[in-house]
Amino acid sequence: MLIPSTRLHILTKVLYAGVFICFGVVEALGAPLALPSTPYSYTVLDQDLGAALQEFGNNLKIRVNVSTGVKGRIRGRMPDLPPREFLERLINLYNLQWYYDGLVLYVSDAHEAQSRLLVLSPISFDAFKAALDALNISDERYIVRPVPGDGLVFASGPPRFVALVEQTVKGLAAEAQARRSPSGTEKPPHESVLMLFRGSSSVVIREGRPNDAPSPEAPHQDGVVHTPDAGKK
């Protein structure tokens, strides 16, 4: 699911108008997942973990997206717990992560967590963080922090969370570019490229989008290379 462009468009106009102030005082909790406080009774002898999570969502009328990386089986009776505690118990027992985007509860294996370095320019980190908070994307369990001196932001968490962070960066950047060039005559900025390494494999993030083609000159080690703009030496 993509963030509606009109929502980002309206939000960025509010940001640049200076309405978001003192946002650092508000604790970022992400989209609220409203669950009842009454105990959730679930009896199972032997069931696939993913199926149990889907049934959890069906019983509580919540859309659940369970990653194919979620493996395991539930054997034996689960204690009667409030739904939030029941969910957290499964998360802790099977080393999972969950993220709620306001419409769908995403559950993934902890090993599927992603990390990204994203180019913020021309957006300030303060404006970016305020946008995440206002859109209920921020989640205190997962990381979004600036990288000093390079105009970058580091994000880490479940795939759905990281995807929304990336979409927000691209939406705000597009809005900022449109504001700087209302006539459409200004040249687009030089292409920005990041290379993210994971062992022997690498991911190129070009203008905020992953690209499968690695650089032949890149070192083969974990880390990130900020490749100069095309045409520069």
C-alpha positions, 0 to 999 in steps of 0.5 A: 500500500502506498501513501496517497500522494494527496496526503503527502502533498497536503502534509508537506504544505503544512510542514513548510508553513511552520505548523509543526512545532515542538514535535520532539515533545510528543512520543511517537507510537505509530498508528494506534492498534485498538484491541479489546482488554477482555481476555482472548481465549484461544485453544489449539493443540497443533496449528501453523503459526501463520494460520493462528495469526490470521485467525487472531486477526479474523476473530478481532476483525483486523486485517493481518499480513503474515510474511512467508518468513514466519515459520513454526507451529503452536502446540499446546493451549495458550493462556487466556490473555488480553489480545495485545498480550497474546500477540506480544507473547507470540512475537516473543516466543517465535522471534517475530516483529509486528507493525501496524500501518493503520489498516493492516497488521504486518507480522514478519520474522525478526531476521527479515528486518531491513536497514536503509540509508536514505538521502534527505536533501533538500529536506531537513531531518526535523521536517522529515521526523515531523512528517513521520509523526504526523502520518503515524508512521513513527514507532519508538520500537524501530530506528529513524535517526540522522547520520551526522554531516552527510544529509542522510537518515538511517532507518531500521525495522520491519519491511513495512515500516522501512517501506513507509519511511522510504516513501515519505522521503521520496514524497517530501523530496518531490514536493520540495523540488516542485516548490523550488521549480514552479515553472518546471524549467529548472534542471533536476538535481544531480542523481544521488546514489547509495550502495548498501552492502550485506556480506558479498551482496550489495544493493544500490539505492538510486534516487531513493529506489533500490537497483540491483546493479552493484558498482564494480569498484565498490569494496566487498565488505559490509558498509555503505558507499556514497557514490558521487553524482554522475558526471563528477570526478 
